């Protein structure tokens, strides 16, 4: 193994240790980032999941 692959594995292990999988179902209430307005201003809006892709 070269140094970059060892570093990549270390980053992945650290990320996986602190992350969690998210599972959404149809009709779940969610918060969605609204990109339609000024992209420099972060704005979130509430919604309901109506379709799932992937």
Secondary structure, 3 states (H helix, E strand, C coil): CCHHHHHHHHHHHHHHHHCCCCCCCCCCEEEEECCCCCCCCCCEEEEECCCCCC
